């Protein structure tokens, strides 16, 4: 017994895409024109020196208490310098 299946050589039907009957118009967008705003010119003020409190000039000008310096111990010593632990 022989059975043959024959395939059809006809092209397949393609689905058509429906076209709309009307097109919707998009609303017009408004364009905003920028206007020049009045901005007052700031008065000149110099930037304060953030590190002035740490300058030699400032440190010399301020008053210090009448305490005494105490040398508590020698922390290190070599030919070039000696390192001390002090209390003021």
PLY file of the C-alpha trace (Angstrom):
ply
format ascii 1.0
element vertex 88
property float x
property float y
property float z
element edge 87
property int vertex1
property int vertex2
end_header
0.00 0.00 0.00
1.34 3.33 -1.01
0.05 6.58 0.08
1.23 9.87 -1.29
0.46 13.23 0.06
0.55 16.01 -2.40
1.23 19.53 -1.33
-0.34 22.35 -3.16
1.95 24.72 -5.06
-0.43 27.63 -4.89
0.78 30.70 -2.99
-0.70 31.27 0.42
-3.21 34.04 0.86
-1.67 37.08 2.58
-3.60 39.09 5.10
-4.29 42.58 3.90
-3.72 45.55 6.21
-6.76 47.79 6.38
-6.11 51.42 5.56
-7.90 54.04 7.65
-10.66 55.95 5.90
-9.57 59.25 7.50
-6.51 60.65 9.21
-6.65 62.65 12.42
-4.89 66.01 12.32
-2.68 66.75 15.32
-3.36 70.04 17.11
-0.86 72.82 16.49
1.61 73.35 19.34
2.22 76.79 20.74
5.73 78.15 20.65
6.72 80.27 23.62
9.10 83.11 22.89
11.38 83.83 25.85
11.36 87.38 27.11
14.28 89.15 28.71
13.80 89.39 32.47
15.36 92.16 34.52
18.21 90.88 36.65
19.91 93.47 38.81
23.70 93.57 38.72
25.02 92.46 42.11
27.22 94.87 44.00
30.88 93.89 44.16
31.76 92.13 47.38
35.10 90.38 47.69
35.07 86.71 48.55
36.20 86.20 52.13
39.43 84.27 52.56
38.36 80.97 54.10
41.88 80.26 55.35
42.59 83.66 56.93
42.19 82.23 60.44
45.15 79.94 59.73
47.58 82.54 58.35
50.67 83.73 60.21
49.35 87.29 60.10
46.15 86.38 61.94
47.83 84.03 64.42
50.38 86.72 65.35
47.66 89.33 65.83
45.49 87.38 68.27
46.02 87.17 72.01
46.83 83.92 73.68
46.35 82.97 77.32
49.13 83.25 79.83
49.74 79.52 80.10
53.12 77.88 80.21
54.56 75.23 77.93
55.45 72.01 79.71
57.75 69.46 78.10
56.35 66.11 79.22
58.69 63.67 77.44
60.97 63.17 74.46
59.14 61.14 71.80
61.97 60.84 69.32
65.38 62.24 68.63
67.89 62.10 65.79
70.64 64.30 64.34
68.20 66.73 62.67
65.41 67.21 65.21
63.93 66.29 68.59
60.25 65.47 68.98
58.59 66.35 72.30
55.23 65.69 73.90
54.16 69.07 75.30
51.24 70.54 77.20
50.14 74.15 76.98
0 1
1 2
2 3
3 4
4 5
5 6
6 7
7 8
8 9
9 10
10 11
11 12
12 13
13 14
14 15
15 16
16 17
17 18
18 19
19 20
20 21
21 22
22 23
23 24
24 25
25 26
26 27
27 28
28 29
29 30
30 31
31 32
32 33
33 34
34 35
35 36
36 37
37 38
38 39
39 40
40 41
41 42
42 43
43 44
44 45
45 46
46 47
47 48
48 49
49 50
50 51
51 52
52 53
53 54
54 55
55 56
56 57
57 58
58 59
59 60
60 61
61 62
62 63
63 64
64 65
65 66
66 67
67 68
68 69
69 70
70 71
71 72
72 73
73 74
74 75
75 76
76 77
77 78
78 79
79 80
80 81
81 82
82 83
83 84
84 85
85 86
86 87
